[in-house]
Amino acid sequence: MATRIINGREYTKADFENKLCHLSDAQELAAMLNELKLPWYYSDFRGKQLSFLADTNNVQRRCKTFRLRKKHGGYREITAPKGGLRGILNALNILLQTYDEPTPWAYGFVCGRSVVDNARPHVGKRYILNLDLKDFFPTITRQQVADCLTAEPFGFSSLAAKLISGLATVRTKNNEEVLAQGFATSPTLSNFICREMDKEIASIATAQGITFTRYADDLTFSADTDILRPQGELVQQVKAIVERYGFRLNEEKTHLQRRGRRQEVTGLMVTEKVNVSRRYVREIRSLLYIWERYGYEDACQAAWKSYRQQHGKTKGHQHCVPLNAVLRGKLNYMKMVRGADDPLYQRFVSRYTSLQQRSKGDIKEVAYKAYMGKYLSISAKDRTTSANVLPNDNTSSRQLGATSSNPYDPRKKSKRILNFIVMVIILVAIILIKLFLKSLL
């Protein structure tokens, strides 16, 4: 049974099962969510608030939409919940996760499972077939969510299903109510919806001696016999199953990989063992070299273009990124994949730790400059050349470092200090106003 520990207390499905099965008032759901809300949401959720936010027609009060650049081109639309709805969805997701009993084939958005676990069953296989579900979250409708929650093993009341499905979906331009990419509840609900689909796909795969796993919208099949074909019988069977559940296969991302060439599953190499790509290792090595050779600030700016290409935006960092945090994240990911005892990982960590100790002052200074947004003096040309890191696999570390420059203009120091003081005063005023409003409640 899935458990979650919130505010020092352990919660399980049994804590909510009876209440949700007989829910007759929105205030009852609000009371449950108030137990699970994160500490920084100082005001309690109310039943009227839940009913209002469960109406997907209230778009302006519920969420905002923006686009993020995809790694391989194009944009992904993200719908971010606003204030109160964000807190409600976080608490609701905790509640739903107590019901989470994932199938053996689902690895995405599952506590205790990762991309490494998803890739491991396919290591050393002769043939690997990758399929992709197109527009995964926006394909799942509010009606599907409500039907899932009222059916077994959930058995929620119709009001509970109506409120939860309304809170967790958005209304599109086509007047459809679907799961949003950006809502905390979307991953958990998508796994609920896909439970029976996973079982059906696994059944036909196992019958043919094929290994199957699903990580969110990525379906992976592997076998040692030559029975996997992009247009073969298995794909047609899988296509029929996913379409019955309302999904569609993305034909452009159907890909067959054979032994002897690079085999990849959810971004990890699985030719002989689960491993990160050579390019990933090269990125870490290059950034460490630039930091050692040219200094922390130049390395931050050299990493900017690569980071922006992968994430689409660098909000709050202008034209540099916090390199120490980026490298720490990359090294932690490498540790998860290759293990803490891996010699290459240990060498990288040793260099990183040494550089961090040596550059404490530089790290604080660059963080301050980035926070105050004083990288605006970089010309368009400088932004292109100084951030030109890892444009292709043949670029050397020396070439990367040679293009970096220091764009910081030390002038206007007094103006920066004044801006900082004004910002502190505004923040203090906001905190005092919030405390005053809380005391009134």
N, C-alpha and C positions, 0 to 999 in steps of 0.2 A: 504494500500500500504506500502511495506517494505521501511524503510529509514535507512540510515547510515550517521553518522556525522564523517567526516574526515577533519583534519586540520581546524576545526572550521566552516566547511560548511556542510550543510545537502544535501545528494544526494538521489534521488529516481530513479525509473525505467524510468521516463519521461526524465531524463537527458541523457540517453544513447540509448533509444529505437530507435529513428529515425536514429542515427548514425550507430548502429549495423545492422539495417535492410538494410542499403545501403552501408555498408563498402566495399570499393574497393581497399584499400591499407593498408599494415601492419602498416605504420606510423600513420594512423588514430587511430588504436587500441592502439598504443604506447602512443599517445597523451592523450587518455582517461585514461590509466593506470598511466601516470605521474601525473595526478590530484589526483589520489587515493593512490599513493605510500606513504609509511611511511617516516617520516622526516629523518631518519638516512640513507636512500639511497640517497646520495648526487648527483649522476649522473643520468641523465634522461635515460629512456629506449628508444631504437631506433627500427625502423621498421625492419632493417636488423637483429638486435639481436633477435627480436621475431620470425622472419622467421627461423633463424638458430636453436633456441631452440625448435621450434615447430616440428623440424625433430627428431623423436624419435631414429634415428640411431646414433645420436651424444651422446651416452650414457656417455662417460667419461667426457664430458663438462657439462652434465646436472645434474647428481645426483650420490649419493653413496649409497650403500646398506649395512645394518648390521642387526643383529638378536637380538631380545629381548626375554628373557625367559617369558613364559606364567605362569600365576598364578597356573594353574593346570597341569603343565608339558608341555614339548615341547617348540618350539620356534616360534616366529612370525617375519617374514621378514619385515623390515622397509626400505623404499626407501626415503632418505632425499635429497631434491633439493639443489644444490650448489648455492653460491653467487647470481648471477644475476637472475637465475630462481626462487630462493626463493622469492626475492623481487617482481618479476613479478606475481608469484602465489598469494602472499598476496594481491596485488592490484586487481588482477583478481577475487579473492574470494569476495572482497568487492563489486565489480561490479555485480557479479552474485547474491549476497545476496539481492540486490535491486529488483531482480525478484522473490525472495523467497516468495511463497504463499503456505505454507505447508497445507497438508490435516489435518483434525481433528484427524486423527489416528497416525500421525507421531510425535514423541517426541524427537528423537535423532538429534543432530546438528541443533536444531531450536531455534532461539533467543527467550528468555522468557519461554522456556519449559525445564524441567529437568527430571532426573530419578524419582524424587518424583511425578511429574505430570503423568509420565507414569505408576507408580505403583498404584496411588490412585484409578482409576476406578475398580481395581480388589480386593479392600479391602473387606474382609468378605464373599467372594464368596465360595461356597462349593467345586467347582472344578476349578483348574487352569492348563491350558495346555501351556507348553513352547515349541516353535519351534525355530530352528536356521537356518539361511541361510549360507551355506558353502562358504568360501572364498569370502566374500561379495564384497569388492572393486575389487579384481582381476577378478571377473566374469563380470564386466561391461566393455565393449569394447569401443574403440575409435569411432567405427562406430555408436554404440548406442548413445554416447554422441553427435556426430555430427547430427544424425537424430533427436534427442530430441531438439537440439538448433535451427534447421531449421523449426521445426513444431510449431504449436500453443501451448502455448500462446507467445512463444519467437519470432519466425519469423526472426532469424538472417540470414544474407546473407551467401552464401556458403563459402566465404572466411573467414568471422568471425567464422563460425562453424569449419572450417578446422584449423584455427590458435588456437582457444581456445581448441579444442579437442586434438590437438597435444601437446600444452603446458601442458595440464592436465593429460596426459597419459605417460606410459613408455613401452618400448619394452622388453618383457620377453625372457627367454632362448628358449621358444618355438616359438619365432618370432611373438608373439601376442602383440597388443597394448591395454593396459588395464589401469584402474585407479590404482594409486599407494597408498599403505598404507604409509602415511607420507607426502603426498602433501596437502597443505591447501585447495585446491579446491575439493578434493575427497568427503568429507561429503556433501557439498552443491549439487554437481552434482549427487550424489547417491540419494538424496531426489527428485531431478528433475526426474530421471529415474523411481523412484518407485511410482510416483503420481498415475498413472492409475492402477498399481498393488494394491496399498492400497485401491482404490475405489472398485475394484472387490472383494477383500478379505472381506472388510467391508460389502459389499452387501450380500454375502452369510452368513456371521456371523450374521448380524442383522436379516435376515429372519428367523434364528433359535433361536433368543433370546440370542445370545452370544455376550459378550463384547470383542472387539478387539483393541489392540494397537500395534504399532511397534516402537522399539527404535533401530535404525540402522539395525543390522541383527537379532535382537531378536523379534520374533513374539509371542505375549501373547494373549491367549483366556481364558475367564472365564465365568462360568455359575453356576446357582443354581440347575439346573437339570442335571441328569446323562446322558449327551449326548456327552461328550468329551471323546474320546478314542484315544490312540496313533496310532491305525490302523483303526480308524473309518472313517465314510463318510466325515466328515469335513476335516480331514487331507488329504484324497485323493483329495478332491476338491482344497484345498490350494496348494497341491503338483502340481496339473495340472496347476494352475494359475502361480505359481512362475517359473515353468519350461518353460512356454510359454514366460516369460520375460527373460529367459536365466539363472535363478538361480537354485540352488539345495538345498533341505533340508538336513541338517546334522542329519542323523538318530540317531547318538550316543547322541545327545543333546535333543532329543524329550523326554519330561518329564511331567508326569501328577501328580499333587499335590492335595491331598484331605484335606478337613477340619478336624481338629483334630491333624494334623501333621504340621510341619513347612512349611509354604507357602512363597515362595520367588519369587520376580519379579525384574529383573535387579539388583540383589544384595541387595534388601531391603525386610524386612519382611512385609507381608500384611495380617497376620492372623486376627488381630483385628483392627490394624491401621498401617499406614506406619511407619516403625521403622528400625533402624540399628540393626545388629545382636548382640547377646550377646558377641560373640567373639570380635567384634569391640569395644564394651564398655570395655571388659576385657583388650584389648591391651592398651587403653588409661590409664586405672587405673594402670596397671602394670608399664608402662613407667613413669608415675607421681611418683609412689612409689619409683622406683629405683633412680630417680632424687632426691627425698627428702632424701632417706636413704644413697645413695652412692655417690652422686654428679653428676654434669652435664656431665663430660667427660665419666665416666663409663656408664651412661645411653645412651649416644650417641653410644657407642660401643655395648652395649647390644641390641640396636635397629637395628644394621647393618644387621644381618642375616635375620631378619624378613622383613626389607625393601628390601633387595636384592632378596629374594624369590618372593616378589610381583612385583618388577619392573625390575628384571633381571640385573640391573647394577646400580652402584653408582658413576658415573663418577665425578671426581673432589673431592671426599670425601674419597678416599682410603678405609680404613676399619672402618670408622665411618660416621654417617650421621648427618646433622644439626638438632638435636632433637627439638629445639624450633620451627623451620619451619615445621617439620613433624607433631608435635603436634598441631600447629596452623591450619594446613590444615585439620587434623582429626577433630578438634573441630569445624571448620567452616562447614565441611560436616555434622557433627552431628547437628549443629544449623539449617542448611537448612532442614534436615529431621524431627527433633523433635521440632524445634521452639526455639526462643530465651528465652521464658519463662519457658522452661522445667527445673525442679529442678535439675536433674542429670547434665544437661549441665552447669547450673550455678555453681554448686559445682566444676566441673572440671575446668571451666574457672577461678574461684577464686583461686584454687590451682596453676594453670598454671601461672596466673598473679603474684602471690606471689613469685613463684620460679624464674620467669624471672627477677623480680626486685632484688632478692637476688643473682642471678648468672650472673649479667651483665659482670663482669670481666672474669668469666669462659667461657661464650659464645664467647667473643671476642678472648680469648686465643685458644680455640678449633678450631674456625674458621680459625685462623692464621695457626695453626698446620696442619689442613686439607688442606689448600690452598698450603702450602709449601710441602705437601706430605711426612711428616715425621712420618708416622705410619708404616714404612717399617720394624721396629725392632720387630714387632709382629711375633711370631713363628706361624707355621701352626696350632699347637695345641691350642695356645692362641686365634687365630682367630675363631676357632670352638667353644671353650668353652665360651669366653667372649661375643660372639654374639649369644649365644644360648637363644634367647628370644622367648617365646610363641611357643615352639615346638608342644604343643598340648593343648587342652582345660583344662587339669587337672593340668598344671604347675602353681605353686603359684608365687606370686610376690616376696616372700622372696627367693625362689629357683632361680628365675631369677637374682636377684641382687647378690646372693652369688657367681655366676660364673664369674662376671665381674672383670676386672683387669685394671690397668693403664699401657699401653704399651709405653707411651711417654718417650723417652730418651732425657734428657735436654742437652746432649752434642752436639757438632757441632753447637753451637749457632752462632758463627762467620760465618760459612759457609752458614747458612740459611740467615743471613743478607746480605751477599755478593750476593747470588742468587737472593734475593729480589731486590737489587739495580740494578743488571744486567737486571732483568725483567722490571723494571721501565724504564730504559734507552731504551730498545728495544721498549716498547710501545710508548714512546715519539717520537722515531725515525719514527715509523710507522705512527703516527698521522701527523707528519710534512711532510712526503712523500705524504700522502693522500691530505693534504691541498695544497701542491705544484702542484700535478696533477690536482686538482680541479681548481686552478687558471689558469692553462694552457688551460683547457676546456672553 
